[in-house]
């Protein structure tokens, strides 16, 4: 299933895209797409619904984050060998873990705002992993059973805040609008091999990132297992699993985002995002 939430910010309704690519309203079946919807049992029940009986949604409404009330938004850094190489960084021996503030979450096509004082705001297309079952000390062999589904994440990052203002990355990762997620939450059963997904990102129509989850240093199963040793993973947590090469920081000369730029990014089978880059403004 391709689960979505659509409508104005803060007023989103649950929905799904059917096999013909049409948006249908799920609000008569579930109150929202949230932690309660993500268990294997709940998803199996939802999959049995005859989508042809669901109301069609007219027009092209805004799509929000496809998951309500995200608990934790966890990032994994330097998880592609070729990305580490472009930044001149060593291959990590263990996953690099940081947190993105949940206040940075935004819809897949919502504008990205440059924070006040921004000089080096960058892009990062990433595979997002959505937890469906509480995970504590799970093995790698069992780890994917705790995943509800997958989505596209743009791990927008302000590099000056991240690297030049102390040793912690979080300041450069959690600014408002720095976490576009979606368009869909694609359930686990639709992805044959999560380590064989192509990723891409374009800036103003020019391809900047091309990669595959095949080149991850740590697989999705390894990441879920690893994180579950240090924190309880709850239904509704999102993990951004790292980015392939082609970020602005790694280019010669470096290229960072400026007002008026446009991003287009996606992952095979998981949909596409598009964002306009704008100046920061108070909501």
Phi, psi and omega per residue, in radians:
X1 nan 2.613 3.034
X2 -1.954 1.709 -3.064
X3 -1.605 2.464 -3.089
X4 -2.441 2.945 2.941
X5 -2.296 2.256 -3.007
X6 -2.273 2.666 3.111
X7 2.156 -3.065 -3.115
X8 -1.144 2.648 3.129
X9 -0.941 2.258 -3.126
X10 1.467 -0.140 -3.122
X11 -2.170 0.387 -3.038
X12 -1.161 2.595 3.082
X13 -2.036 2.654 3.137
X14 -1.339 2.568 3.119
X15 -2.753 3.122 3.018
X16 -2.565 2.721 3.012
X17 -1.688 2.210 -3.099
X18 -1.403 -3.077 -3.065
X19 -1.153 -0.332 3.087
X20 -1.653 0.080 3.114
X21 1.397 0.349 3.131
X22 -1.742 2.464 -3.126
X23 -1.424 2.254 3.118
X24 -2.177 2.564 -3.078
X25 -1.435 2.253 3.127
X26 -1.837 0.069 -2.981
X27 -1.182 -0.278 3.054
X28 -1.438 -0.163 -3.100
X29 -1.894 -0.783 3.116
X30 -2.309 2.646 -3.132
X31 -1.245 -0.585 -3.119
X32 -2.919 2.954 2.970
X33 -1.632 1.801 -3.066
X34 -2.596 -2.945 -3.069
X35 -0.950 -0.646 -3.097
X36 -1.193 -0.332 -3.099
X37 -1.571 -0.198 -2.856
X38 -1.690 -0.146 3.122
X39 -1.166 2.753 3.110
X40 -0.998 -0.720 -3.131
X41 -1.103 -0.799 -3.125
X42 -1.150 -0.684 -3.141
X43 -1.217 -0.648 3.075
X44 -1.098 -0.706 3.107
X45 -1.112 -0.747 -3.140
X46 -1.145 -0.638 -3.116
X47 -1.166 -0.373 -3.130
X48 -1.416 -0.181 3.133
X49 -1.181 2.333 3.066
X50 -1.297 1.806 -3.042
X51 -1.066 -0.396 -3.115
X52 -1.189 -0.296 3.109
X53 -1.529 -0.147 -3.103
X54 -1.452 2.488 -3.134
X55 -1.103 2.393 3.022
X56 -1.307 2.494 3.095
X57 -1.685 2.177 -3.098
X58 -1.443 2.700 3.081
X59 1.322 -2.803 -3.139
X60 -2.244 1.320 -3.092
X61 -1.178 2.762 3.031
X62 -1.052 2.479 3.019
X63 -1.777 2.309 3.096
X64 -1.698 -3.014 2.991
X65 -0.989 2.256 -3.023
X66 -1.285 0.151 -3.109
X67 -2.458 2.215 3.136
X68 -1.530 2.626 3.009
X69 0.933 0.955 3.086
X70 -1.078 2.292 -3.114
X71 -1.417 -1.025 3.122
X72 -2.204 2.510 3.081
X73 -2.136 1.757 -2.969
X74 -1.863 2.393 3.103
X75 -1.989 2.590 3.039
X76 -2.045 2.178 -3.068
X77 -1.716 2.661 3.020
X78 0.902 0.842 -3.040
X79 -1.780 0.169 3.010
X80 -2.144 2.280 -3.079
X81 -1.002 -0.743 -3.086
X82 -1.279 -0.447 3.050
X83 -1.263 -0.750 3.076
X84 -1.037 -0.693 -3.120
X85 -1.134 -0.702 -3.097
X86 -1.180 -0.424 3.104
X87 -1.674 0.012 -3.137
X88 1.187 0.485 -3.099
X89 -1.753 2.591 3.093
X90 -1.215 2.693 3.054
X91 -1.203 2.136 -3.098
X92 -1.182 2.514 3.101
X93 -1.458 -0.383 3.039
X94 -2.394 2.725 3.118
X95 -0.984 2.388 3.028
X96 -1.515 2.150 -3.013
X97 -2.012 2.325 3.013
X98 -2.485 2.944 -3.138
X99 -2.016 2.425 2.979
X100 -1.815 2.312 -3.141
X101 -1.083 2.401 3.123
X102 -1.158 -0.316 3.077
X103 -1.227 -0.161 3.113
X104 -1.523 -0.141 -3.096
X105 -1.101 2.428 3.089
X106 -2.645 2.904 3.140
X107 -1.187 2.822 -3.024
X108 -1.125 -0.459 -3.113
X109 -2.023 0.187 3.073
X110 -1.239 2.642 3.111
X111 -1.088 2.584 2.988
X112 -1.688 2.183 -3.115
X113 -1.684 2.296 3.045
X114 -1.303 2.143 -3.104
X115 -1.182 2.753 3.095
X116 -1.025 2.304 -3.131
X117 1.462 0.083 -3.110
X118 -1.171 2.342 3.049
X119 -2.202 -0.397 -2.989
X120 -2.433 0.896 3.102
X121 -1.345 2.308 -2.939
X122 -2.235 2.923 -3.124
X123 -1.956 2.711 3.069
X124 -2.751 1.806 3.027
X125 -1.301 2.329 -3.070
X126 -2.534 2.636 2.970
X127 -1.341 2.192 3.054
X128 -1.722 2.387 3.130
X129 -1.992 2.198 -3.131
X130 -1.867 2.141 -3.133
X131 -1.327 2.398 3.134
X132 -1.984 -0.378 -3.109
X133 -2.348 2.415 -3.141
X134 -0.927 2.290 -3.068
X135 -2.157 2.159 3.077
X136 -2.414 2.071 3.107
X137 0.903 0.896 3.138
X138 -1.559 2.625 3.115
X139 -1.391 2.802 3.074
X140 -1.079 -0.658 -3.125
X141 -1.099 -0.538 -3.090
X142 -1.739 -0.154 -2.906
X143 -1.030 -0.734 -3.059
X144 -1.180 -0.316 3.092
X145 -1.203 -0.289 3.140
X146 -1.594 -0.010 -3.115
X147 -1.656 2.271 3.065
X148 -1.431 -0.681 -3.093
X149 3.130 -2.947 -2.988
X150 -2.360 2.778 -3.117
X151 -2.746 2.964 3.045
X152 -1.538 2.383 3.050
X153 -2.245 2.387 2.920
X154 -1.821 1.835 -3.139
X155 -1.448 1.285 -3.141
X156 -1.088 2.415 -2.983
X157 -2.471 2.310 3.024
X158 -1.675 1.854 -2.963
X159 -1.170 -0.598 3.104
X160 -1.139 -0.736 3.089
X161 -1.144 -0.641 -3.039
X162 -1.265 -0.779 -2.970
X163 -1.938 -0.340 -2.993
X164 -1.905 0.046 -3.097
X165 -2.248 0.880 3.125
X166 1.848 2.978 -3.001
X167 -1.416 -0.216 -3.102
X168 -1.546 2.371 -3.095
X169 -1.389 -0.377 -2.898
X170 -0.988 -0.605 -3.102
X171 -1.045 -0.563 -3.118
X172 -1.573 0.028 -3.027
X173 -2.002 -0.310 -2.952
X174 -1.970 0.265 3.138
X175 -1.117 2.721 3.137
X176 -0.905 2.369 3.106
X177 1.262 0.150 -3.104
X178 -1.476 0.223 3.137
X179 -2.400 1.040 3.036
X180 -1.090 2.283 -3.120
X181 -2.305 2.402 3.099
X182 2.133 -2.933 0.341
X183 -1.345 -0.480 -3.038
X184 -2.111 2.814 2.806
X185 -1.793 1.914 -3.128
X186 -1.624 2.135 -3.064
X187 -1.165 2.662 -2.998
X188 -0.949 -0.606 -3.055
X189 -1.154 -0.317 -3.104
X190 -1.507 -0.206 -3.095
X191 -1.823 1.957 -3.081
X192 -1.182 -0.828 -3.116
X193 -2.502 1.853 -3.077
X194 -1.187 -0.267 3.109
X195 -1.662 0.365 3.092
X196 -2.402 0.816 -3.121
X197 -1.980 2.278 3.101
X198 -1.455 2.430 3.103
X199 -2.111 2.647 3.084
X200 -2.691 2.729 3.039
X201 -2.577 2.399 3.091
X202 -2.122 2.468 3.046
X203 -2.021 2.062 -3.134
X204 0.908 0.684 3.089
X205 1.477 -0.042 -3.135
X206 -1.820 2.269 3.141
X207 -1.174 2.204 3.135
X208 -1.982 -0.657 -3.132
X209 -2.186 2.331 3.016
X210 -2.436 2.198 -3.097
X211 -2.825 -3.102 3.118
X212 -2.528 2.501 3.087
X213 -1.123 -0.187 3.081
X214 -1.075 -0.480 -3.067
X215 -1.668 0.224 3.031
X216 -1.052 2.491 3.026
X217 -1.255 -0.817 3.106
X218 -2.010 2.188 -3.111
X219 -1.221 2.935 3.083
X220 -1.013 -0.781 3.139
X221 -1.062 -0.737 3.113
X222 -1.115 -0.712 -3.114
X223 -1.136 -0.842 -3.129
X224 -1.067 -0.797 3.121
X225 -1.062 -0.804 -3.101
X226 -1.074 -0.873 -3.106
X227 -1.082 -0.605 -3.091
X228 -1.192 -0.183 3.055
X229 -1.424 -0.391 -3.017
X230 -1.938 -0.306 3.129
X231 -2.734 2.647 3.024
X232 -1.328 2.159 3.058
X233 -1.551 2.198 -3.064
X234 -1.879 2.698 3.021
X235 -0.948 2.286 -3.110
X236 1.705 -0.128 3.008
X237 -1.253 2.527 3.096
X238 -2.041 2.354 3.059
X239 -2.040 2.133 3.010
X240 -1.618 2.142 -2.819
X241 -1.732 0.254 3.099
X242 1.854 2.892 -3.019
X243 -2.194 2.580 3.048
X244 -1.336 3.099 -3.094
X245 -1.180 2.869 3.085
X246 1.965 0.186 3.099
X247 -1.250 2.799 -3.091
X248 -1.092 -0.623 -3.126
X249 -1.113 -0.519 -3.056
X250 -1.584 0.011 -3.096
X251 -1.555 2.794 3.072
X252 -2.181 1.937 -0.087
X253 -1.260 2.827 3.121
X254 -1.104 2.578 -3.130
X255 -2.312 2.084 3.124
X256 -2.040 2.870 -3.044
X257 -1.268 2.529 3.067
X258 -2.391 2.825 -3.116
X259 -0.996 2.354 -3.120
X260 1.723 -0.247 3.085
X261 -1.202 2.778 3.072
X262 -2.311 2.354 3.101
X263 -1.935 2.519 3.008
X264 -2.400 2.187 -3.046
X265 -2.604 2.720 3.138
X266 -2.977 3.049 3.124
X267 -2.373 2.401 -3.120
X268 -0.932 2.169 3.111
X269 1.463 -0.172 -3.062
X270 -1.994 0.012 3.065
X271 1.636 -3.006 -2.982
X272 -2.402 2.571 3.045
X273 -2.022 2.718 2.988
X274 -2.481 2.293 -3.109
X275 -2.356 2.376 2.947
X276 -1.552 2.463 3.104
X277 -1.665 2.151 -3.066
X278 -2.259 2.912 3.043
X279 -1.257 2.695 3.109
X280 -1.122 2.431 3.045
X281 -2.528 2.517 -3.135
X282 -1.212 2.283 3.138
X283 -1.028 nan nan
